[in-house]
Amino acid sequence: MGSIKVVELFAGVGGFRIGLQRASDRFSVVWSNQWEPGTKRQPASEIYAARFGHQGHSNADIATVHAKEIPKHDLLVGGFPCQDYSVARTLKQAEGLAGKKGVLWWEIHRILKAHTPGHVLLENVDRLLKSPSTQRGRDFAVMLASLADLGYVVEWRVINAADYGMPQRRRRVFILGHHKSTAIGKQMLKLKNAETWLLEDGIFADAFRATAKSTLCTFELKGDLADITQRFNHDKRSAKSPFLSTGLLVSRTVHTMDVKPSYAGTFTTLGEILLPSKDVPKTFFVPATKVRGWKYLKGGKKELRTNASNGFSYKYSEGAMAFPDPLDKPSRTIVTGEGGSGPSRFKHVVRTPEGKLRRLTPVELERLNMFPDDHTAGASDARRAFFMGNALVTGIVERIGSVLQARLK
Ligand SMILES: C[S@@+](CC[C@H](N)C(=O)[O-])C[C@H]1O[C@@H](n2cnc3c(N)ncnc32)[C@H](O)[C@@H]1O
């Protein structure tokens, strides 16, 4: 068993686990949790347990899991939903933290507080850095301040997998915290030059080379979490978020800047991951009678529409999407509604060498996230597409994991 004990929260079908296992056999997942709200059937958890075993896997709402049920660990990982992290003074809980019920960030926070693992690696949509629209960046500010108060120094980076040779354009923010008691945490507490960490010495800088696109901004996160909720970026409605594409939090000081990827390797295209047409079941081909419907949805339009509930007419316009999807570039982002045969603006459609149009198969969607072929086999095609829409590009976790484990030696 590896020496770096990992807990995987919001595990889905195990993207973090796959990436970490590929990075090093020093990582060993000792406990995982996956529960789909609002449904009795739990196919993601079933796939997870079928691939990695039932031992140490929990299929319960994380809010109902007592911290004592979770074993000791060195690294907590998870891709959690982007929700409202605001904190109201009146909602104070027994421990003094005022996280709203049902907000999953506070579940992560609760487990970090109880276990204080040395490191934490989280993934989210990049919108997290900017939300909510009325107080740009407030939620990330609350999250960072709450991590600082637990004794973590934090680095983050927005990464688009395709910029680093991976097959899908998927922009996500990765957030890596190191407790101040760890060697990396101590090193970061003594940092003299934040920019050098962000561009050269940091873990993201090492895993994903980048160069400066803006100057460094430095500011303090002042006040308790309720103060931050009330005041952060409050006077400047619709002002920009101060959190740029990479950054560092040391105590309550934020250093942040925009960076651009610096990558000299090869790129992977959508065409390269496709199955030969003979291996694609008939149901994935778009019947000739349906092509018009697809073209309409994918096309640019300017039209008058009527709101069904209030009868008001409004002008609707949207630009054209590439149809079919280009095969000589990395793919667009996979969304959860990718499955099913009905025409849609966002599902991928490719033209086969024989000139036919077809949707992507579950195996192709797995390849776009760099999962093993047939990792999700056993669930329905639509469900498999849903899993991949929720998952991450495992190659990113692999690279972060490689650098992290080398630094932990
Ligand atoms: C963004 S996905 C993460 C996917 C994962 N990284 C992967 O590679 O498949 C978030 C996951 O959290 C799960 N989830 C949502 N609410 C939950 C809760 N209260 N307790 C446990 N899991 C939950 C969802 O079912 C979903 O699978």
PDBQT file of the ligand as one rigid body, heavy atoms in Angstrom, charges set to zero:
ROOT
HETATM    1  C1  LIG A 501     -18.452  17.260 -10.221  1.00  0.00    +0.000 C 
HETATM    2  S1  LIG A 501     -18.852  15.652  -9.778  1.00  0.00    +0.000 S 
HETATM    3  C2  LIG A 501     -17.281  14.951  -9.477  1.00  0.00    +0.000 C 
HETATM    4  C3  LIG A 501     -16.908  13.902 -10.468  1.00  0.00    +0.000 C 
HETATM    5  C4  LIG A 501     -15.612  13.179 -10.210  1.00  0.00    +0.000 C 
HETATM    6  N1  LIG A 501     -14.489  14.059 -10.040  1.00  0.00    +0.000 N 
HETATM    7  C5  LIG A 501     -15.316  12.176 -11.307  1.00  0.00    +0.000 C 
HETATM    8  O1  LIG A 501     -14.204  12.104 -11.778  1.00  0.00    +0.000 OA
HETATM    9  O2  LIG A 501     -16.226  11.448 -11.716  1.00  0.00    +0.000 OA
HETATM   10  C6  LIG A 501     -19.546  15.836  -8.164  1.00  0.00    +0.000 C 
HETATM   11  C7  LIG A 501     -20.081  14.563  -7.568  1.00  0.00    +0.000 C 
HETATM   12  O3  LIG A 501     -20.549  14.839  -6.243  1.00  0.00    +0.000 OA
HETATM   13  C8  LIG A 501     -21.685  14.010  -6.011  1.00  0.00    +0.000 C 
HETATM   14  N2  LIG A 501     -22.467  14.592  -4.896  1.00  0.00    +0.000 N 
HETATM   15  C9  LIG A 501     -23.341  15.631  -4.953  1.00  0.00    +0.000 A 
HETATM   16  N3  LIG A 501     -23.879  15.860  -3.733  1.00  0.00    +0.000 NA
HETATM   17  C10 LIG A 501     -23.324  14.958  -2.881  1.00  0.00    +0.000 A 
HETATM   18  C11 LIG A 501     -23.461  14.694  -1.481  1.00  0.00    +0.000 A 
HETATM   19  N4  LIG A 501     -24.313  15.421  -0.729  1.00  0.00    +0.000 N 
HETATM   20  N5  LIG A 501     -22.730  13.700  -0.925  1.00  0.00    +0.000 NA
HETATM   21  C12 LIG A 501     -21.873  12.969  -1.676  1.00  0.00    +0.000 A 
HETATM   22  N6  LIG A 501     -21.703  13.163  -3.022  1.00  0.00    +0.000 NA
HETATM   23  C13 LIG A 501     -22.413  14.149  -3.604  1.00  0.00    +0.000 A 
HETATM   24  C14 LIG A 501     -22.414  14.019  -7.345  1.00  0.00    +0.000 C 
HETATM   25  O4  LIG A 501     -23.277  12.898  -7.469  1.00  0.00    +0.000 OA
HETATM   26  C15 LIG A 501     -21.247  13.981  -8.341  1.00  0.00    +0.000 C 
HETATM   27  O5  LIG A 501     -20.935  12.672  -8.717  1.00  0.00    +0.000 OA
ENDROOT
TORSDOF 0
